[in-house]
Amino acid sequence: MKIVLISGLSGSGKSVALKLLEDLGYYCVDNLPLNLLPALVSHHIDQEEVEQLGVSVDIRSRIDIQEAQIQISALRRQGHDVEVLFLEAEEGVLVRRFSETRRGHPLSGQNLTLLESLHKEREWLSPLREIAYCIDTSKMNAQQLRYSVQQWLKLESKGLLVILESFGFKYGVPTNVDFMFDMRSLPNPYYDPELRPFNGMDQAIQNYLDDQPLAQEMLADIGSFLNRWLPRMQVESRSYVTIGIGCTGGQHRSVYMVEKLAEQLAGKYELLVRHRQAQNLAGR
């Protein structure tokens, strides 16, 4: 059975993700206590009527992280395909979302302020985040989140999933990356009026940066680092690694570098390529 567990911070979009799974034909359960998950799986196996199961687990049920990890490992040993999705967002964004919806945080009944509740929840769930595929929804609307989740679900991960994401520093640093590399020291095509309209996937930008020794040195250094350490992470049973590549605006140098690294890593790992600022580029 295909099982997708959705967790994350309150206000980060778990309901949107769960509704997407339901639309895709998953049997979905919201806020299930983890100790009931084996019984739920066994029930549907006996009934032979459900092949895809989506379950939201979060702070409302006072999730026991150690118990969650035990349950996930047990289900995988039984042959089930279990994936974990963790949604998060920046603190300021979560505060704004709560103020707009006028609903309280699940921990607010413990005489905690909203910020204190968010801090406690983030700390509580952090071990689960380490074994999950993470999406930062700070700059996403519901449609963009649905697209990101659907894109992830289409991947049949057989090992380490490497997410390569370009971004622009001027728009903020992503919070969900494991490694971050800065391209702002490289020559910038933006300052050439003829190159400015293009992006890092266009041949004009690729030709320009292909001819820049500093760009090629940076590419070689990052490629060497990834080739050295990604296999080690796979040995340690990591499921996902997110690599952020940033430049000033997220249109030229970072996009170019992500595309070149994707070429180097293709065939070695499952890859997911995102271009956060280059809106005219389709992630894949």
N, C-alpha and C positions, 0 to 999 in steps of 0.2 A: 504494500500500500504506500502511496505517496502521501507524506504527512508534512505539512508546513506549519511550524509554530511561529506565531507573530508575537513579539514582545517589544518593549521600549517604554519611553517616557510618556506620561499622560499629556495629551495635547499634541503628540507628534504625528498623528494620522493613522493609528492602528485600525480604527473603524473603517477608514477608506480602503486600506489594504485588505481587510477581511471581507468587505463587500465586493471587492474585485475578485477574490477567490470564489466567492459565492456565484458571481456572474460567470466565472469560468467553469462552473460545474462542480466545485468542491462542496462537500458537506461541511458546514462551518458551525463552530461553537464558540461563543464569546465568553471570556472570563472563566475558563474551566479550571478547577483545582487540579494540580498536576497529579495527585494521587488517583484521580479518576480516569486519567488518560489511558492506561492499559485496558481498563474495562471497556472504555469507549471503542478502542481499536478492536478488541476481541469481539464485541457485539457486532460490529459492522463486518468483520471477517466471517462470522457465523451466518450473518444474513446474506452475505455475498451480493450486497447491493451498493456498496460504496468502495470506490477505488482511490479516491482523492479526499483527504481530510485536512481542513484548515482549522486551527485552534488558536485563539488569542489568550495569552497568559500574561498577567501583569500584576502590578502592585495591589490591585483591588482585592485579590485573593491571598495577599501576603505570601507571595510565591517564595518557596524555599529553594534557593539557587542550587544547593547541593543535591536536593531531591530532583530538581529539573535535569541536572546533568546525568544523574543516575538513570532517570526515565529515558532520556534521549539515547544513552549508550545501550540500554536494554532493548529498546525498539530496533536499533540498528543491528544488534546481534541477531535479532529475530528475522532479519532480512528486509525490514521496512526502509524505504528511502525517506529519511528525516532531514528536513532543511529548517534552519532557524533564521528568521528575519528580525532584525532589531532596528526600530525607528527612533530617531532622536532629533533634537533641534536646539538651537542656541537659546540660552536662558531668557534673553529679552524677547525673543519671538514667542516662547511658551507663555511668558507673562502676558503679552499682548493678546494671545489667543484665549487665555482664560478670562481676561477682562472683557473681550468681545462676546464670549458665549455666556458669561455670567454664571458659570457653574464652578463648583468648588473642586479643589484637588482632593483625590482619595485619602490623602493623609492629613487633611486640614482639621479633622476631628481630634487630632492629637495635640491641640493647642500649639500648632505650628503656623508660622506665616507661610504665604505662598512660596517665597524664595527658600525658606527652610525646608518646606515639603519637597520642592524640586531637587534641592541638594541631597536630601536623604534618599529620595527615590533613585537618583542617578548613582549614588554610592551603592545602594542596595542591589541594583541591577547590573552593575559594572562587570561582574564575573560572567553573566550570561552574554553580555555584549562581546566578550572575547571569543566566543565560539560561534558567533552569528555573522551573517551578512548584514552590514550596516548601511542605512540610508539616512543622510541628514536632510530633513525636509524643510529647513529654515527658509530657503528661497524657492520652495515649490508650492504650487497650488495643487488642488486635488487631482486635476487631470494629469499634471506632470508626475505626481506620485504614482498614480495608476500605471502610467507608461513605464516608469522605472521598475516597478514591481513586476509587471508583465514581461519586460525585457529580461529581467533576472530569471523568471520562471522558465523561460524558453531554453535556458542553458541546462544541459545535462552534465552536471559536474561529476567528473570521474577522479578528481584529485584536487589540487590547489586551484582555486579560482583567483586570478589576478585581475584587479580592477585598475585600469589606467585612466586618470581623470585630469584633464587640463582645466586651468582656472586663471582668473585675473586677480592679482593681489589688490588692485584698487577696489574690487568688489567684496573683499573679505576673504579670509583664509578658511578653507574647509576644515571642519572639526573631526571628520570621520576617517582621516587618512592614517596609515601606519608609517609611511615614509613620505617626506615632502622634499622636492628639489626645486631650486630657484633658478629660472632662466634669465633673470633681468640683467645679468652681466654679459649676455651675448649681444652681438650687433642686432639692432632692431629695425626690421623692414618698415615699420610704421613711419619712419622719418623719410622714406623715399616716397614721394607723392604718387609715383606710378605703381608701387607695390601696396600702398595702404589699403586699397579696397579689397584686396585678396585676403584669404586666410591660410592657415598652415597646411591645409589639404590641397591647396591649389598648386599647380606645377611651378608657377612663378616664384612663390615663396620657398618651395622645396629646392628649386635651383639656386636661389640666393643663399639659403642656409647650408646647402650642400657644399658651397664654395667657401664657407667661413671656417677657418681652422679651429677657432674656439668652439664653435657649435659641434664640430666633429670630435673634439677632445671631450667635451661634456657628454656627448652621446656614448663615447667609448667608456668613460668613467662610470656612468650610471649603468650601462649595460654590464660592465664587469662586476659591479656591486650586486646587481640583481642575479646574475648568473652564479655568483658565489653564495648568496644567502637564501634565495628562494628555495633551492633544493633542501636546505637545512630546515626551513619552515615546513616543508612538506613532510619531512621525516618526523617532525614534532607534531604531526596531525593537525596543523593549521588548515582550516577550510578556505579562508578568504584573506587576501592581502590587498589593501588599497594603497595605491601610489599616486600622490598628487604632484603634478608638474605645473608650476606657476610662472607666468610672466606678468607684465604690467596690466595689459588689457584682456589677456586670455584668448587672443585671436590668432597670433602668428607663431611666436617661438614655442610656446607651450604646446600648441596643437601639433606643430611639426614634430616636436620631440616625442609626444605620445604616439604619434603614428609610426615613427621610426622604431621606437621601443616595441610597439606591437608587432612590427615585422620581425624583429629579433626573437621575440618570445612565442610567436605563432608556432603551433605544433608541439610545444613543450608543456603548455598549460592551457586550461580554459581561460579565455580572455573576455573581458568586458571593457569596452572603450567608451569614455564619456568626454564630451566637450562642454563644460558648464557654461561658459560665456559665449561661445560661438553658436548662437541660436540657429543659424542657417545650416549647421552641421548635424546630421542625424547620428546619435550614439548607436553603437552596435555591440 
